[in-house]
Amino acid sequence: MKLSEGFTKPVFTVSSLFWYGASFCFLSMTLKSLPVGAAYAVWSGLGIVLTSPVGYFLFAQKRPVASIVDMVMIVAGVGVMLLSSAHWKRTPLRTPNN
């Protein structure tokens, strides 16, 4: 979105909208096998963790040590939540046929 400069550059605007749409499609697929809370935690956590390196490498946005520790804690928290979720342990992955 940063490269679209407020949606004034068509190529970057279309690219941003495409990737937002793709992320919502992947979220909706995940909701078939995870509860909403767990799916949203994974989705938002991945968004934070995966966009941070993009900002660092493409836009020279520096990351203080505290923000890196925060991201590690987010990943750990989501992992613990998924491992301890009773729904996750008992519910098999649903396929379109069932």
N, CA, C and O atoms as CSV, one atom per row, in Angstrom:
chain,resi,resn,atom,element,x,y,z
A,1,MET,N,N,0.810,-1.182,0.000
A,1,MET,CA,C,0.000,0.000,0.000
A,1,MET,C,C,0.857,1.252,0.000
A,1,MET,O,O,0.478,2.276,-0.568
A,2,LYS,N,N,1.986,1.167,0.624
A,2,LYS,CA,C,2.848,2.346,0.682
A,2,LYS,C,C,3.242,2.791,-0.725
A,2,LYS,O,O,3.292,3.988,-1.008
A,3,LEU,N,N,3.520,1.834,-1.601
A,3,LEU,CA,C,3.923,2.183,-2.961
A,3,LEU,C,C,2.775,2.746,-3.795
A,3,LEU,O,O,3.016,3.383,-4.820
A,4,SER,N,N,1.537,2.523,-3.375
A,4,SER,CA,C,0.403,3.053,-4.136
A,4,SER,C,C,0.196,4.542,-3.889
A,4,SER,O,O,-0.578,5.192,-4.592
A,5,GLU,N,N,0.891,5.083,-2.888
A,5,GLU,CA,C,0.826,6.508,-2.540
A,5,GLU,C,C,-0.615,6.998,-2.451
A,5,GLU,O,O,-1.046,7.876,-3.198
A,6,GLY,N,N,-1.336,6.403,-1.521
A,6,GLY,CA,C,-2.723,6.798,-1.313
A,6,GLY,C,C,-3.643,6.380,-2.442
A,6,GLY,O,O,-4.606,7.079,-2.756
A,7,PHE,N,N,-3.353,5.252,-3.048
A,7,PHE,CA,C,-4.132,4.701,-4.168
A,7,PHE,C,C,-4.133,5.634,-5.389
A,7,PHE,O,O,-5.116,5.694,-6.128
A,8,THR,N,N,-3.040,6.351,-5.591
A,8,THR,CA,C,-2.935,7.218,-6.771
A,8,THR,C,C,-2.138,6.578,-7.897
A,8,THR,O,O,-2.164,7.074,-9.024
A,9,LYS,N,N,-1.435,5.494,-7.619
A,9,LYS,CA,C,-0.674,4.783,-8.648
A,9,LYS,C,C,-1.401,3.483,-8.963
A,9,LYS,O,O,-1.442,2.580,-8.127
A,10,PRO,N,N,-1.978,3.377,-10.169
A,10,PRO,CA,C,-2.856,2.244,-10.495
A,10,PRO,C,C,-2.214,0.863,-10.345
A,10,PRO,O,O,-2.855,-0.057,-9.837
A,11,VAL,N,N,-0.975,0.704,-10.772
A,11,VAL,CA,C,-0.346,-0.621,-10.726
A,11,VAL,C,C,-0.222,-1.097,-9.277
A,11,VAL,O,O,-0.546,-2.242,-8.963
A,12,PHE,N,N,0.244,-0.222,-8.412
A,12,PHE,CA,C,0.420,-0.613,-7.011
A,12,PHE,C,C,-0.923,-0.708,-6.287
A,12,PHE,O,O,-1.065,-1.490,-5.347
A,13,THR,N,N,-1.899,0.074,-6.715
A,13,THR,CA,C,-3.234,-0.012,-6.137
A,13,THR,C,C,-3.857,-1.364,-6.447
A,13,THR,O,O,-4.389,-2.021,-5.552
A,14,VAL,N,N,-3.796,-1.782,-7.699
A,14,VAL,CA,C,-4.351,-3.079,-8.094
A,14,VAL,C,C,-3.613,-4.214,-7.388
A,14,VAL,O,O,-4.229,-5.184,-6.946
A,15,SER,N,N,-2.302,-4.087,-7.287
A,15,SER,CA,C,-1.515,-5.111,-6.594
A,15,SER,C,C,-1.925,-5.200,-5.123
A,15,SER,O,O,-2.094,-6.300,-4.596
A,16,SER,N,N,-2.083,-4.069,-4.465
A,16,SER,CA,C,-2.503,-4.067,-3.059
A,16,SER,C,C,-3.864,-4.727,-2.898
A,16,SER,O,O,-4.054,-5.562,-2.013
A,17,LEU,N,N,-4.804,-4.356,-3.745
A,17,LEU,CA,C,-6.151,-4.921,-3.656
A,17,LEU,C,C,-6.146,-6.423,-3.934
A,17,LEU,O,O,-6.884,-7.176,-3.299
A,18,PHE,N,N,-5.314,-6.857,-4.884
A,18,PHE,CA,C,-5.206,-8.284,-5.171
A,18,PHE,C,C,-4.730,-9.046,-3.938
A,18,PHE,O,O,-5.321,-10.061,-3.571
A,19,TRP,N,N,-3.659,-8.560,-3.293
A,19,TRP,CA,C,-3.101,-9.274,-2.149
A,19,TRP,C,C,-4.028,-9.230,-0.949
A,19,TRP,O,O,-4.071,-10.185,-0.173
A,20,TYR,N,N,-4.776,-8.136,-0.776
A,20,TYR,CA,C,-5.780,-8.121,0.291
A,20,TYR,C,C,-6.862,-9.164,0.006
A,20,TYR,O,O,-7.273,-9.893,0.909
A,21,GLY,N,N,-7.315,-9.237,-1.217
A,21,GLY,CA,C,-8.312,-10.238,-1.590
A,21,GLY,C,C,-7.803,-11.650,-1.384
A,21,GLY,O,O,-8.526,-12.511,-0.881
A,22,ALA,N,N,-6.555,-11.890,-1.773
A,22,ALA,CA,C,-5.955,-13.216,-1.593
A,22,ALA,C,C,-5.869,-13.581,-0.114
A,22,ALA,O,O,-6.134,-14.722,0.264
A,23,SER,N,N,-5.500,-12.614,0.717
A,23,SER,CA,C,-5.390,-12.920,2.147
A,23,SER,C,C,-6.750,-13.258,2.743
A,23,SER,O,O,-6.845,-14.135,3.601
A,24,PHE,N,N,-7.810,-12.574,2.299
A,24,PHE,CA,C,-9.147,-12.902,2.789
A,24,PHE,C,C,-9.594,-14.275,2.289
A,24,PHE,O,O,-10.276,-15.001,3.012
A,25,CYS,N,N,-9.222,-14.636,1.071
A,25,CYS,CA,C,-9.544,-15.981,0.567
A,25,CYS,C,C,-8.862,-17.044,1.412
A,25,CYS,O,O,-9.485,-18.040,1.780
A,26,PHE,N,N,-7.580,-16.840,1.724
A,26,PHE,CA,C,-6.865,-17.803,2.550
A,26,PHE,C,C,-7.453,-17.861,3.961
A,26,PHE,O,O,-7.526,-18.933,4.563
A,27,LEU,N,N,-7.872,-16.706,4.486
A,27,LEU,CA,C,-8.516,-16.703,5.804
A,27,LEU,C,C,-9.808,-17.503,5.765
A,27,LEU,O,O,-10.086,-18.276,6.682
A,28,SER,N,N,-10.601,-17.326,4.716
A,28,SER,CA,C,-11.866,-18.067,4.634
A,28,SER,C,C,-11.625,-19.570,4.501
A,28,SER,O,O,-12.406,-20.362,5.030
A,29,MET,N,N,-10.571,-19.978,3.809
A,29,MET,CA,C,-10.239,-21.403,3.723
A,29,MET,C,C,-9.825,-21.948,5.083
A,29,MET,O,O,-10.165,-23.076,5.439
A,30,THR,N,N,-9.093,-21.146,5.835
A,30,THR,CA,C,-8.645,-21.569,7.158
A,30,THR,C,C,-9.820,-21.750,8.107
A,30,THR,O,O,-9.781,-22.611,8.986
A,31,LEU,N,N,-10.862,-20.947,7.937
A,31,LEU,CA,C,-12.025,-21.036,8.827
A,31,LEU,C,C,-12.768,-22.357,8.691
A,31,LEU,O,O,-13.620,-22.673,9.522
A,32,LYS,N,N,-12.461,-23.133,7.659
A,32,LYS,CA,C,-13.079,-24.446,7.510
A,32,LYS,C,C,-12.530,-25.440,8.527
A,32,LYS,O,O,-13.195,-26.425,8.848
A,33,SER,N,N,-11.322,-25.191,9.037
A,33,SER,CA,C,-10.728,-26.170,9.940
A,33,SER,C,C,-10.297,-25.595,11.287
A,33,SER,O,O,-9.911,-26.355,12.175
A,34,LEU,N,N,-10.353,-24.288,11.462
A,34,LEU,CA,C,-9.975,-23.670,12.726
A,34,LEU,C,C,-11.119,-22.818,13.249
A,34,LEU,O,O,-11.906,-22.292,12.461
A,35,PRO,N,N,-11.224,-22.673,14.558
A,35,PRO,CA,C,-12.208,-21.743,15.088
A,35,PRO,C,C,-11.826,-20.306,14.721
A,35,PRO,O,O,-10.662,-20.020,14.441
A,36,VAL,N,N,-12.799,-19.421,14.725
A,36,VAL,CA,C,-12.579,-18.041,14.278
A,36,VAL,C,C,-11.454,-17.371,15.053
A,36,VAL,O,O,-10.600,-16.720,14.451
A,37,GLY,N,N,-11.433,-17.514,16.359
A,37,GLY,CA,C,-10.407,-16.865,17.173
A,37,GLY,C,C,-9.005,-17.315,16.806
A,37,GLY,O,O,-8.095,-16.494,16.682
A,38,ALA,N,N,-8.832,-18.610,16.633
A,38,ALA,CA,C,-7.517,-19.138,16.278
A,38,ALA,C,C,-7.121,-18.712,14.873
A,38,ALA,O,O,-5.975,-18.329,14.638
A,39,ALA,N,N,-8.060,-18.776,13.941
A,39,ALA,CA,C,-7.754,-18.392,12.559
A,39,ALA,C,C,-7.363,-16.918,12.480
A,39,ALA,O,O,-6.410,-16.560,11.788
A,40,TYR,N,N,-8.103,-16.067,13.190
A,40,TYR,CA,C,-7.795,-14.639,13.145
A,40,TYR,C,C,-6.462,-14.351,13.819
A,40,TYR,O,O,-5.715,-13.487,13.360
A,41,ALA,N,N,-6.152,-15.062,14.904
A,41,ALA,CA,C,-4.862,-14.869,15.569
A,41,ALA,C,C,-3.710,-15.234,14.645
A,41,ALA,O,O,-2.713,-14.515,14.575
A,42,VAL,N,N,-3.845,-16.343,13.939
A,42,VAL,CA,C,-2.800,-16.756,12.999
A,42,VAL,C,C,-2.692,-15.745,11.864
A,42,VAL,O,O,-1.589,-15.354,11.483
A,43,TRP,N,N,-3.828,-15.323,11.324
A,43,TRP,CA,C,-3.857,-14.391,10.198
A,43,TRP,C,C,-3.218,-13.051,10.563
A,43,TRP,O,O,-2.388,-12.530,9.818
A,44,SER,N,N,-3.606,-12.500,11.703
A,44,SER,CA,C,-3.050,-11.200,12.087
A,44,SER,C,C,-1.587,-11.329,12.515
A,44,SER,O,O,-0.774,-10.453,12.219
A,45,GLY,N,N,-1.252,-12.418,13.210
A,45,GLY,CA,C,0.138,-12.626,13.603
A,45,GLY,C,C,1.064,-12.780,12.410
A,45,GLY,O,O,2.154,-12.210,12.383
A,46,LEU,N,N,0.625,-13.554,11.420
A,46,LEU,CA,C,1.430,-13.689,10.201
A,46,LEU,C,C,1.554,-12.357,9.468
A,46,LEU,O,O,2.607,-12.038,8.917
A,47,GLY,N,N,0.479,-11.592,9.467
A,47,GLY,CA,C,0.530,-10.281,8.821
A,47,GLY,C,C,1.586,-9.395,9.439
A,47,GLY,O,O,2.329,-8.723,8.724
A,48,ILE,N,N,1.663,-9.386,10.755
A,48,ILE,CA,C,2.661,-8.567,11.442
A,48,ILE,C,C,4.066,-9.079,11.167
A,48,ILE,O,O,4.962,-8.313,10.813
A,49,VAL,N,N,4.245,-10.370,11.333
A,49,VAL,CA,C,5.584,-10.955,11.218
A,49,VAL,C,C,6.097,-10.935,9.775
A,49,VAL,O,O,7.292,-10.735,9.556
A,50,LEU,N,N,5.224,-11.136,8.792
A,50,LEU,CA,C,5.684,-11.178,7.398
A,50,LEU,C,C,5.845,-9.795,6.774
A,50,LEU,O,O,6.646,-9.631,5.855
A,51,THR,N,N,5.105,-8.803,7.250
A,51,THR,CA,C,5.279,-7.466,6.674
A,51,THR,C,C,6.457,-6.720,7.279
A,51,THR,O,O,6.965,-5.777,6.671
A,52,SER,N,N,6.890,-7.113,8.434
A,52,SER,CA,C,8.025,-6.443,9.059
A,52,SER,C,C,9.309,-6.556,8.229
A,52,SER,O,O,9.984,-5.545,8.034
A,53,PRO,N,N,9.673,-7.744,7.734
A,53,PRO,CA,C,10.873,-7.813,6.883
A,53,PRO,C,C,10.720,-7.020,5.579
A,53,PRO,O,O,11.702,-6.488,5.060
A,54,VAL,N,N,9.501,-6.940,5.051
A,54,VAL,CA,C,9.277,-6.148,3.841
A,54,VAL,C,C,9.605,-4.681,4.125
A,54,VAL,O,O,10.292,-4.030,3.337
A,55,GLY,N,N,9.113,-4.168,5.244
A,55,GLY,CA,C,9.414,-2.795,5.621
A,55,GLY,C,C,10.898,-2.569,5.844
A,55,GLY,O,O,11.440,-1.520,5.495
A,56,TYR,N,N,11.543,-3.556,6.423
A,56,TYR,CA,C,12.974,-3.434,6.702
A,56,TYR,C,C,13.803,-3.407,5.412
A,56,TYR,O,O,14.666,-2.546,5.242
A,57,PHE,N,N,13.536,-4.351,4.512
A,57,PHE,CA,C,14.362,-4.472,3.311
A,57,PHE,C,C,13.976,-3.508,2.201
A,57,PHE,O,O,14.855,-2.993,1.509
A,58,LEU,N,N,12.688,-3.251,2.010
A,58,LEU,CA,C,12.272,-2.381,0.902
A,58,LEU,C,C,12.223,-0.905,1.270
A,58,LEU,O,O,12.470,-0.052,0.417
A,59,PHE,N,N,11.909,-0.588,2.524
A,59,PHE,CA,C,11.712,0.806,2.904
A,59,PHE,C,C,12.686,1.276,3.974
A,59,PHE,O,O,12.534,2.375,4.509
A,60,ALA,N,N,13.677,0.463,4.291
A,60,ALA,CA,C,14.716,0.801,5.274
A,60,ALA,C,C,14.126,1.216,6.618
A,60,ALA,O,O,14.644,2.117,7.278
A,61,GLN,N,N,13.037,0.555,7.022
A,61,GLN,CA,C,12.431,0.827,8.323
A,61,GLN,C,C,13.173,0.006,9.372
A,61,GLN,O,O,13.174,-1.224,9.323
A,62,LYS,N,N,13.788,0.675,10.296
A,62,LYS,CA,C,14.567,-0.008,11.330
A,62,LYS,C,C,13.643,-0.625,12.364
A,62,LYS,O,O,12.575,-0.087,12.659
A,63,ARG,N,N,14.058,-1.744,12.906
A,63,ARG,CA,C,13.294,-2.452,13.926
A,63,ARG,C,C,14.073,-2.416,15.233
A,63,ARG,O,O,15.172,-2.965,15.308
A,64,PRO,N,N,13.527,-1.781,16.259
A,64,PRO,CA,C,14.185,-1.860,17.565
A,64,PRO,C,C,14.108,-3.278,18.106
A,64,PRO,O,O,13.239,-4.060,17.720
A,65,VAL,N,N,15.010,-3.588,18.987
A,65,VAL,CA,C,15.054,-4.933,19.561
A,65,VAL,C,C,13.717,-5.269,20.226
A,65,VAL,O,O,13.260,-6.409,20.143
A,66,ALA,N,N,13.096,-4.308,20.872
A,66,ALA,CA,C,11.824,-4.566,21.547
A,66,ALA,C,C,10.753,-5.029,20.564
A,66,ALA,O,O,9.947,-5.894,20.910
A,67,SER,N,N,10.720,-4.484,19.356
A,67,SER,CA,C,9.691,-4.905,18.397
A,67,SER,C,C,9.971,-6.313,17.881
A,67,SER,O,O,9.038,-7.056,17.576
A,68,ILE,N,N,11.228,-6.682,17.781
A,68,ILE,CA,C,11.569,-8.049,17.372
A,68,ILE,C,C,11.165,-9.031,18.476
A,68,ILE,O,O,10.634,-10.104,18.190
A,69,VAL,N,N,11.414,-8.665,19.727
A,69,VAL,CA,C,10.994,-9.503,20.852
A,69,VAL,C,C,9.471,-9.625,20.856
A,69,VAL,O,O,8.932,-10.704,21.103
A,70,ASP,N,N,8.782,-8.522,20.583
A,70,ASP,CA,C,7.314,-8.562,20.522
A,70,ASP,C,C,6.829,-9.530,19.450
A,70,ASP,O,O,5.882,-10.282,19.682
A,71,MET,N,N,7.458,-9.523,18.288
A,71,MET,CA,C,7.046,-10.435,17.212
A,71,MET,C,C,7.288,-11.886,17.594
A,71,MET,O,O,6.469,-12.753,17.286
A,72,VAL,N,N,8.397,-12.159,18.257
A,72,VAL,CA,C,8.670,-13.520,18.717
A,72,VAL,C,C,7.603,-13.944,19.721
A,72,VAL,O,O,7.158,-15.091,19.707
A,73,MET,N,N,7.193,-13.027,20.587
A,73,MET,CA,C,6.153,-13.343,21.569
A,73,MET,C,C,4.802,-13.580,20.892
A,73,MET,O,O,4.032,-14.432,21.338
A,74,ILE,N,N,4.505,-12.839,19.823
A,74,ILE,CA,C,3.263,-13.058,19.081
A,74,ILE,C,C,3.255,-14.463,18.488
A,74,ILE,O,O,2.276,-15.196,18.628
A,75,VAL,N,N,4.345,-14.834,17.827
A,75,VAL,CA,C,4.441,-16.167,17.219
A,75,VAL,C,C,4.325,-17.244,18.297
A,75,VAL,O,O,3.623,-18.238,18.108
A,76,ALA,N,N,5.004,-17.055,19.412
A,76,ALA,CA,C,4.939,-18.037,20.493
A,76,ALA,C,C,3.517,-18.130,21.056
A,76,ALA,O,O,3.024,-19.225,21.325
A,77,GLY,N,N,2.873,-16.998,21.230
A,77,GLY,CA,C,1.512,-16.991,21.759
A,77,GLY,C,C,0.527,-17.688,20.849
A,77,GLY,O,O,-0.320,-18.452,21.313
A,78,VAL,N,N,0.630,-17.431,19.561
A,78,VAL,CA,C,-0.253,-18.100,18.599
A,78,VAL,C,C,0.029,-19.598,18.594
A,78,VAL,O,O,-0.897,-20.406,18.530
A,79,GLY,N,N,1.296,-19.968,18.660
A,79,GLY,CA,C,1.648,-21.386,18.697
A,79,GLY,C,C,1.100,-22.087,19.917
A,79,GLY,O,O,0.562,-23.189,19.809
A,80,VAL,N,N,1.229,-21.466,21.082
A,80,VAL,CA,C,0.699,-22.058,22.316
A,80,VAL,C,C,-0.814,-22.168,22.230
A,80,VAL,O,O,-1.392,-23.174,22.644
A,81,MET,N,N,-1.461,-21.133,21.694
A,81,MET,CA,C,-2.913,-21.168,21.577
A,81,MET,C,C,-3.364,-22.319,20.673
A,81,MET,O,O,-4.312,-23.032,21.001
A,82,LEU,N,N,-2.695,-22.496,19.555
A,82,LEU,CA,C,-3.069,-23.578,18.647
A,82,LEU,C,C,-2.795,-24.952,19.267
A,82,LEU,O,O,-3.601,-25.871,19.117
A,83,LEU,N,N,-1.684,-25.094,19.950
A,83,LEU,CA,C,-1.351,-26.384,20.558
A,83,LEU,C,C,-2.289,-26.741,21.709
A,83,LEU,O,O,-2.559,-27.917,21.955
A,84,SER,N,N,-2.779,-25.730,22.406
A,84,SER,CA,C,-3.625,-26.010,23.563
A,84,SER,C,C,-5.116,-26.003,23.231
A,84,SER,O,O,-5.942,-26.291,24.097
A,85,SER,N,N,-5.462,-25.681,22.008
A,85,SER,CA,C,-6.870,-25.615,21.633
A,85,SER,C,C,-7.454,-27.016,21.525
A,85,SER,O,O,-6.973,-27.839,20.747
A,86,ALA,N,N,-8.488,-27.280,22.307
A,86,ALA,CA,C,-9.135,-28.596,22.262
A,86,ALA,C,C,-9.745,-28.842,20.892
A,86,ALA,O,O,-9.722,-29.968,20.396
A,87,HIS,N,N,-10.287,-27.807,20.282
A,87,HIS,CA,C,-10.888,-27.954,18.955
A,87,HIS,C,C,-9.838,-28.402,17.938
A,87,HIS,O,O,-10.097,-29.282,17.117
A,88,TRP,N,N,-8.667,-27.802,17.998
A,88,TRP,CA,C,-7.603,-28.109,17.055
A,88,TRP,C,C,-7.163,-29.562,17.188
A,88,TRP,O,O,-6.843,-30.202,16.186
A,89,LYS,N,N,-7.143,-30.091,18.409
A,89,LYS,CA,C,-6.687,-31.465,18.628
A,89,LYS,C,C,-7.707,-32.495,18.171
A,89,LYS,O,O,-7.326,-33.577,17.723
A,90,ARG,N,N,-9.001,-32.183,18.274
A,90,ARG,CA,C,-10.025,-33.185,18.003
A,90,ARG,C,C,-10.642,-33.095,16.626
A,90,ARG,O,O,-11.204,-34.080,16.148
A,91,THR,N,N,-10.561,-31.964,15.977
A,91,THR,CA,C,-11.277,-31.784,14.728
A,91,THR,C,C,-10.341,-32.053,13.546
A,91,THR,O,O,-9.337,-31.359,13.381
A,92,PRO,N,N,-10.663,-33.053,12.726
A,92,PRO,CA,C,-9.828,-33.290,11.542
A,92,PRO,C,C,-10.062,-32.191,10.504
A,92,PRO,O,O,-11.090,-31.514,10.514
A,93,LEU,N,N,-9.119,-32.038,9.640
A,93,LEU,CA,C,-9.232,-31.062,8.565
A,93,LEU,C,C,-10.396,-31.445,7.660
A,93,LEU,O,O,-10.473,-32.572,7.171
A,94,ARG,N,N,-11.295,-30.499,7.447
A,94,ARG,CA,C,-12.459,-30.772,6.596
A,94,ARG,C,C,-12.085,-30.613,5.136
A,94,ARG,O,O,-11.323,-29.722,4.761
A,95,THR,N,N,-12.621,-31.472,4.347
A,95,THR,CA,C,-12.442,-31.372,2.899
A,95,THR,C,C,-13.770,-31.020,2.262
A,95,THR,O,O,-14.802,-31.142,2.921
A,96,PRO,N,N,-13.792,-30.588,1.008
A,96,PRO,CA,C,-15.056,-30.231,0.368
A,96,PRO,C,C,-16.068,-31.355,0.340
A,96,PRO,O,O,-17.265,-31.093,0.223
A,97,ASN,N,N,-15.626,-32.607,0.442
A,97,ASN,CA,C,-16.534,-33.753,0.356
A,97,ASN,C,C,-17.238,-34.087,1.666
A,97,ASN,O,O,-18.179,-34.879,1.671
A,98,ASN,N,N,-16.786,-33.480,2.809
A,98,ASN,CA,C,-17.443,-33.850,4.065
A,98,ASN,C,C,-17.886,-32.662,4.838
A,98,ASN,O,O,-18.456,-32.807,5.919
